[in-house]
Amino acid sequence: MGAFMKLPRRKFLHLAVGAAALSAASGAAKAQAYPTRPVRIVVPFAAGGATDITARLMGQLLSERLGQQFIIENRAGAGGNIGTEAVVKAPPDAYTLLQIATPNALNAALYPNLSFNFVRDIAPVIGIMRTSYVVVVHPSFPVTTIPEFIAYAKANRGTINMASAGNGTPQHFFGELFKMMAGVDLIHVPYRGGAPATTDLLGGQVQVIFSPLQESIEHIKAGKLRALAVTTAVRQDVLPNIPTVGDFLPGYEGSGWQGIGVPKNAPGEIIEKLNKEINAGLTDPKIIARIAELGGTVLGGSPAAFAKIISDDIDRWTKVVKFANIKPD
């Protein structure tokens, strides 16, 4: 440092600029070469679910576009927190990616004392897809619209059971947001997963679920469940005649989403490269069709756009946690 201090200011600045340029050139070269070995995509949920299926779709896309294997590693547990923490602790070299999904935002709102801070410790790369949920009731339930449902719930307080895939899941949160905005009382009945909850709705043991579209669409088409509204801000192509909840409760939105993240301090040039390659892949009609089969629509866009989706969701669900006094299991 002493030798640098003796340099004339102009010479020192020249050297500093040169060093910065060299560093930038080195970063660009690394990004150009990346990846030079297999890359892990950590899915913080079990194999076979929608998040896992989407991650495998992205792994195949990136393997084909970048010429290296992108390997899926399922690290399920604690509502997604175990796998997320593994990526937070991974080296920030972008050889460990995280398949991010809505539960990451829900967990950030629900668990105040995690060993990591999701927004601080994970850098967003790109949003991949947004998925809709749908308010479904048993066909024998005497309502066909959201206004009728709200009126019935207000006239029959404490009698409507709202099933979910478990405490703190999207189904639970989307239902609590509805209760908060509509001023109704629904009794939350948590199940161990969406399948048993749907089975009991089909059997009439519970009255309503804020269900992932892919879990209920076939039952809706078969007339075994009645769709009242979708939870997204816009209508869905697969249910074009079904309105949104927001048509009746302005400002209501509950949607699932997925994307890719990396540990904080991962090289910006590599984040840009991954973003560019995935954006390009998301224009492929086959990928668009597969995402549609999963009940989703393509997101894409910049890392900043995905960061906004995440932060907006955390803000929304933090308010719901406080209002409904939701406690983690």
Secondary structure, 3 states (H helix, E strand, C coil): CHHHHHCCHHHHHHHHHHHHHHHHHHHHHHHHHCCCCCEEEEECCCCCCHHHHHHHHHHHHHHHHHCCCEEEEECCCHHHHHHHHHHHCCCCCCCEEEEEEHHHHHHHHHCCCCCCCHHHHEEEEEEEEEEEEEEEECCCCCCCCHHHHHHHHHHCCCCCEEEECCCCCHHHHHHHHHHHHHCCCCEEEECCCHHHHHHHHHCCCCCEEEEEHHHHHHHHHCCCCEEEEECCCCCCCCCCCCCEHHHCCCCCCCEEEEEEEEECCCCHHHHHHHHHHHHHHCCCHHHHHHHHHCCEEECCCCHHHHHHHHHHHHHHHHHHHHHHCCCCC
